Amino acid sequence: MFDSIEDVQTALAEQRYFAGRAIATTVFLSAKLGKPLFLEGEAGVGKTELSKVLAATLGADLIRLQCYEGLDASQALYEWNYPKQLLHIRLGETDSGPRKTTDRELFSDEYLIRRPLLEAITSDGDVPPVLLIDEIDRADEEFEAFLLEVLSDFQITIPELGTIKAKHQPTVVITSNRTREIHDALKRRCLYLWIDYPDFEREYEILRTKVPGIDERLAGQVCALMQQLRQEDFYKKPGIAETIDWGAALMALHKDELDAETVEETLGCIFKYNDDIEAFREGNLVALLEQADVNKAM
């Protein structure tokens, strides 16, 4: 897939994802060793975006399994289309009497509903798909154990059809916002990477790329202020996604620099909880803006 770590950085940059050396190295080793990527970090730092960009870079399909509390094997793996099976049985009942419907007819590929895990395993495209298992920390520990079994051999057994093994191992990316600890057994099968908030220079580069045409001074102020806000004790610190949203919002308002009134009017782009908004308002906004200008100048 990639000849070097530098190739990874170049390929991701072409998709407008600016990866540092640590991210590029882990992606490179994951491709070479055929190991899943396990990405941890705060929400909004680019974990899910990395998997999307990786799929685009490889020219592969992205198959996403969004985890949530109560997710079970049938919702992640496969289900039988029971309404369609029932219809098949009823259509088999003719005027000449009921016709016996065999299990072979009812439990065939025609009635199988593929969920993300099975879809990734049975993919027969030229390029193996990228399987994104997003926010594994939201799922229950029982599902985590089930996932561990699937990722061990990339095969599943459907009682009615037999064992199905992946022809080509998919590229697997697992993300976690660390709302709970993930079992070591799952992490040991992956290459681990903690994705942190970007530094000022990286965030500035990302913002200028994702929001074309944004004023240089404004972009510098936005990134500097975001860097300061992440040093404060907010419930949900703004991530790079909020930086991009805020920059786009300021562009839509035809702003070319930050002032107290503009920040106050657009707080909904920065924070997602009212407690954080109130805590921000209690601070010294003027001092923050002045410091943002100083940091930007530096």
C-alpha positions as CSV (number, residue, x, y, z in Angstrom):
1,M,0.0,0.0,0.0
2,F,2.7,2.5,1.0
3,D,6.4,2.4,0.4
4,S,7.4,4.6,3.3
5,I,6.2,6.7,6.2
6,E,6.7,9.8,4.0
7,D,4.4,8.2,1.4
8,V,1.7,7.9,4.0
9,Q,2.0,11.6,4.9
10,T,1.9,12.7,1.3
11,A,-1.1,10.4,0.5
12,L,-3.1,11.7,3.5
13,A,-2.2,15.3,2.8
14,E,-3.6,14.9,-0.8
15,Q,-6.9,14.1,0.9
16,R,-6.5,17.2,3.1
17,Y,-5.5,15.3,6.3
18,F,-2.3,16.5,7.8
19,A,-0.8,13.7,9.8
20,G,2.2,14.0,12.1
21,R,5.0,11.6,12.1
22,A,3.5,9.4,14.8
23,I,0.2,9.0,13.0
24,A,1.9,8.3,9.7
25,T,4.2,5.7,11.2
26,T,1.4,3.8,12.9
27,V,-0.7,3.8,9.7
28,F,2.3,2.6,7.7
29,L,3.0,-0.3,10.2
30,S,-0.6,-1.2,10.3
31,A,-0.6,-1.7,6.5
32,K,2.6,-3.6,6.5
33,L,1.8,-5.9,9.4
34,G,-1.9,-6.3,8.7
35,K,-2.9,-5.3,12.1
36,P,-6.0,-3.2,13.1
37,L,-5.6,0.4,14.1
38,F,-6.9,1.3,17.6
39,L,-7.3,5.0,17.9
40,E,-8.0,6.8,21.1
41,G,-8.4,10.4,21.9
42,E,-10.9,13.1,22.8
43,A,-14.0,13.6,20.6
44,G,-13.3,15.8,17.6
45,V,-9.6,15.3,17.2
46,G,-9.9,13.5,13.8
47,K,-10.1,9.7,14.6
48,T,-13.1,9.0,12.4
49,E,-11.8,11.4,9.8
50,L,-8.6,9.4,9.5
51,S,-10.4,6.2,8.6
52,K,-12.5,8.1,6.0
53,V,-9.3,9.6,4.5
54,L,-7.5,6.2,4.6
55,A,-10.4,4.6,2.6
56,A,-10.2,7.4,0.0
57,T,-6.4,7.1,-0.2
58,L,-6.6,3.4,-0.8
59,G,-9.5,3.6,-3.2
60,A,-11.4,1.3,-0.9
61,D,-15.0,1.1,0.3
62,L,-15.6,2.4,3.8
63,I,-17.8,0.2,5.9
64,R,-18.8,1.8,9.2
65,L,-20.2,0.1,12.3
66,Q,-21.4,2.7,14.7
67,C,-21.3,1.3,18.2
68,Y,-23.9,2.1,20.9
69,E,-25.1,0.6,24.1
70,G,-27.0,-2.6,23.6
71,L,-25.4,-3.4,20.2
72,D,-25.4,-7.2,19.7
73,A,-24.0,-9.7,17.3
74,S,-27.1,-9.8,15.1
75,Q,-27.0,-6.1,14.5
76,A,-23.3,-6.0,13.7
77,L,-23.0,-9.3,11.8
78,Y,-26.1,-10.6,10.1
79,E,-29.8,-11.2,10.3
80,W,-32.3,-13.3,8.5
81,N,-35.0,-11.6,6.5
82,Y,-37.9,-13.1,8.4
83,P,-40.7,-11.2,6.6
84,K,-39.3,-12.3,3.2
85,Q,-39.0,-15.9,4.4
86,L,-42.6,-15.9,5.6
87,L,-43.7,-14.5,2.3
88,H,-41.8,-17.3,0.5
89,I,-43.7,-19.9,2.7
90,R,-47.1,-18.4,1.9
91,L,-46.4,-18.2,-1.8
92,G,-45.6,-21.9,-1.7
93,E,-49.1,-22.7,-0.5
94,T,-51.1,-23.4,-3.6
95,D,-54.6,-24.7,-4.4
96,S,-53.2,-28.2,-4.7
97,G,-52.1,-28.1,-1.1
98,P,-49.2,-26.8,0.9
99,R,-45.7,-27.3,-0.6
100,K,-43.0,-28.2,1.8
101,T,-40.4,-25.5,2.1
102,T,-37.0,-26.7,2.9
103,D,-34.4,-25.1,5.1
104,R,-32.1,-24.9,2.1
105,E,-34.6,-22.6,0.4
106,L,-35.4,-20.5,3.4
107,F,-31.8,-20.1,4.8
108,S,-30.0,-19.2,1.7
109,D,-27.9,-16.2,0.7
110,E,-31.1,-14.7,-0.8
111,Y,-32.6,-14.1,2.6
112,L,-29.4,-13.1,4.4
113,I,-29.1,-9.4,5.5
114,R,-25.5,-8.5,5.8
115,R,-24.5,-6.1,8.6
116,P,-21.2,-4.3,8.6
117,L,-19.0,-7.0,10.0
118,L,-20.2,-9.7,7.5
119,E,-20.2,-7.2,4.7
120,A,-16.5,-6.4,5.3
121,I,-15.6,-10.1,5.6
122,T,-17.4,-11.1,2.4
123,S,-16.3,-8.2,0.3
124,D,-14.8,-9.4,-3.0
125,G,-13.6,-6.1,-4.5
126,D,-10.2,-5.6,-5.9
127,V,-9.2,-3.5,-2.9
128,P,-10.1,-4.8,0.6
129,P,-12.6,-2.4,2.4
130,V,-11.8,-0.2,5.3
131,L,-13.9,-1.4,8.3
132,L,-14.5,1.4,10.8
133,I,-15.7,0.3,14.2
134,D,-16.5,3.7,15.6
135,E,-16.7,4.5,19.3
136,I,-16.2,1.0,20.6
137,D,-16.3,2.4,24.2
138,R,-20.1,3.0,23.7
139,A,-20.7,-0.7,23.2
140,D,-21.1,-3.2,26.1
141,E,-18.2,-5.4,27.2
142,E,-20.0,-8.5,25.8
143,F,-19.9,-7.1,22.3
144,E,-16.2,-6.2,22.8
145,A,-15.6,-9.9,23.5
146,F,-17.5,-11.0,20.4
147,L,-15.6,-8.5,18.3
148,L,-12.3,-9.9,19.6
149,E,-13.3,-13.4,18.3
150,V,-14.2,-12.0,14.8
151,L,-11.0,-10.0,14.5
152,S,-8.9,-13.0,15.5
153,D,-9.5,-15.0,12.3
154,F,-11.7,-12.7,10.1
155,Q,-14.2,-15.5,9.7
156,I,-17.6,-16.3,11.0
157,T,-19.8,-19.4,11.2
158,I,-23.4,-19.1,10.2
159,P,-25.1,-22.4,11.3
160,E,-27.3,-22.6,8.2
161,L,-24.5,-21.7,5.7
162,G,-21.3,-22.9,7.3
163,T,-18.0,-21.0,7.9
164,I,-17.3,-17.9,5.9
165,K,-13.7,-16.6,5.8
166,A,-12.5,-13.3,4.3
167,K,-10.8,-13.7,1.0
168,H,-8.9,-10.5,1.7
169,Q,-8.4,-9.1,5.2
170,P,-10.1,-5.7,5.5
171,T,-8.2,-2.7,6.9
172,V,-9.7,-2.3,10.3
173,V,-9.8,1.0,12.3
174,I,-11.3,1.0,15.8
175,T,-11.9,4.3,17.6
176,S,-12.6,5.1,21.2
177,N,-13.4,8.4,23.0
178,R,-12.2,6.6,26.2
179,T,-15.5,7.0,28.1
180,R,-14.6,3.6,29.6
181,E,-11.5,1.4,29.5
182,I,-11.2,-1.2,26.7
183,H,-10.0,-4.7,27.6
184,D,-6.3,-5.3,27.0
185,A,-7.1,-8.4,25.0
186,L,-8.6,-6.3,22.2
187,K,-5.8,-3.7,22.3
188,R,-3.1,-6.4,22.1
189,R,-4.4,-7.4,18.6
190,C,-4.1,-3.8,17.4
191,L,-1.5,-1.1,16.9
192,Y,-2.4,1.6,19.4
193,L,-2.3,5.3,18.7
194,W,-3.4,8.2,20.9
195,I,-4.5,11.2,18.8
196,D,-4.2,14.5,20.7
197,Y,-5.3,18.0,19.8
198,P,-3.1,19.5,17.2
199,D,-0.6,22.2,18.0
200,F,-1.1,25.7,16.7
201,E,0.9,25.3,13.5
202,R,-0.9,22.1,12.5
203,E,-4.3,23.5,13.4
204,Y,-3.7,26.6,11.4
205,E,-2.7,24.5,8.4
206,I,-5.8,22.4,8.8
207,L,-8.1,25.4,9.1
208,R,-6.7,27.2,6.1
209,T,-7.1,24.0,4.0
210,K,-10.6,23.1,5.2
211,V,-12.0,26.7,5.0
212,P,-10.5,28.1,1.8
213,G,-10.4,31.9,1.6
214,I,-10.4,32.5,5.4
215,D,-8.4,35.6,6.3
216,E,-4.9,34.7,7.6
217,R,-5.3,37.0,10.6
218,L,-8.7,35.6,11.5
219,A,-7.4,32.0,11.1
220,G,-4.5,32.7,13.4
221,Q,-6.8,34.3,16.0
222,V,-9.3,31.4,15.9
223,C,-6.5,28.8,16.3
224,A,-4.8,30.7,19.1
225,L,-8.0,31.1,21.0
226,M,-8.8,27.4,20.6
227,Q,-5.4,26.5,21.9
228,Q,-6.1,28.6,25.0
229,L,-9.6,27.2,25.6
230,R,-8.2,23.6,25.6
231,Q,-6.1,24.6,28.6
232,E,-9.2,25.4,30.6
233,D,-11.4,23.0,32.6
234,F,-14.4,22.7,30.3
235,Y,-16.7,19.7,30.3
236,K,-16.2,19.3,26.6
237,K,-13.2,21.0,25.2
238,P,-13.5,22.2,21.6
239,G,-11.9,19.9,19.0
240,I,-10.6,20.5,15.5
241,A,-14.1,19.9,14.2
242,E,-15.3,22.9,16.2
243,T,-12.4,24.9,14.9
244,I,-13.4,24.2,11.3
245,D,-17.1,24.9,12.0
246,W,-16.3,28.2,13.7
247,G,-14.0,29.3,10.9
248,A,-16.7,28.5,8.3
249,A,-19.3,30.4,10.4
250,L,-17.1,33.4,10.7
251,M,-16.5,33.3,6.9
252,A,-20.3,33.2,6.4
253,L,-20.6,36.3,8.6
254,H,-17.9,38.1,6.5
255,K,-15.6,38.5,9.5
256,D,-11.9,39.1,9.0
257,E,-10.9,39.4,12.7
258,L,-12.3,38.4,16.1
259,D,-13.9,40.8,18.6
260,A,-15.8,40.2,21.8
261,E,-19.2,40.7,20.2
262,T,-18.5,38.2,17.4
263,V,-17.2,35.6,19.8
264,E,-20.3,36.0,22.0
265,E,-22.6,35.6,19.0
266,T,-20.9,32.4,17.8
267,L,-20.3,30.5,21.0
268,G,-22.6,27.7,19.8
269,C,-20.0,26.9,17.2
270,I,-17.3,26.4,19.9
271,F,-19.2,24.8,22.8
272,K,-21.9,22.1,22.9
273,Y,-22.9,22.4,26.6
274,N,-24.6,25.4,28.3
275,D,-22.4,24.9,31.4
276,D,-19.3,25.4,29.3
277,I,-20.8,28.6,27.7
278,E,-21.6,30.0,31.1
279,A,-18.2,29.2,32.4
280,F,-16.6,30.9,29.3
281,R,-18.7,34.0,29.9
282,E,-17.5,34.2,33.4
283,G,-13.9,34.5,32.2
284,N,-12.1,37.6,30.9
285,L,-12.9,37.5,27.2
286,V,-11.0,40.6,26.3
287,A,-7.8,39.2,27.9
288,L,-8.3,36.0,26.0
289,L,-8.6,37.8,22.7
290,E,-5.5,39.9,23.4
291,Q,-3.6,36.8,24.3
292,A,-4.8,35.1,21.1
293,D,-3.3,38.1,19.1
294,V,0.0,37.8,21.0
295,N,0.2,34.0,20.4
296,K,-0.7,34.4,16.8
297,A,2.0,37.0,16.3
298,M,4.5,34.7,18.0
